[in-house]
Amino acid sequence: AQSVTQLDSQVPVFEEAPVELRCNYSSSVSVYLFWYVQYPNQGLQLLLKYLSGSTLVESINGFEAEFNKSQTSFHLRKPSVHISDTAEYFCAVSLNTGFQKLVFGTGTRLLVSP
Amino acid sequence: SQTIHQWPATLVQPVGSPLSLECTVEGTSNPNLYWYRQAAGRGLQLLFYSVGIGQISSEVPQNLSASRPQDRQFILSSKKLLLSDSGFYLCAWSARGPGSPLHFGNGTRLTVT
């Protein structure tokens, strides 16, 4: 079965600094990868996804993630964060065959301070 | 466009009382439906999923049950709540086919006292 590891439970960073949120997965077969963002007391929103093709995927708000098959990673990066990026970020993986069932990491809380 | 509605937003229930959380999806047909639970400081745990009316798959043995009486309606229930049932419950839907992302409702925060 597939699994996801987000080693950093919390990442503090200053506004306008770059940030990387780490995600590693484990699976014996090919996978789809996702990043979701959750603001306080809300549901999760899809940030970006990797299905196939280019290993670098981007979101509309400046985040990007790179699929690295050899390192089984899908780290999320942003070159310059804003206060409004403060939220919980979840990495998720699903197998690319059969029923779509996501397995989530435990989340990383991004804290952006002025 | 598709929307997902989940209610209530918050709920405080005593131990031993019943539970019913409802989720409906609009703007799509034959969605896959999911119930997740998010405990404080932890990730999301898949509780149930459904690929069609009356078809429910349970991921973990527990005090909860789910039903799908209509194509776009998903209900989470319990006959007698336990303290350990407290948490943030999230309903989600996805289109059929591999690679389809999940779309989440705004969640229900359940506190069992």
Interface residues (C-beta under 8 A of the other chain):
Chain A: Y32 F34 Y36 N41 Q42 G43 L44 Q45 L46 K49 L51 F90 S94 L95 N96 T97 G98 F99 Q100 K101 L102 V103 F104 G105 T106 G107
Chain B: Q6 N32 R42 G43 L44 L46 Y49 V51 L90 A92 S94 R96 G97 P98 G99 S100 P101 L102 H103 F104 G105 N106 G107 R109
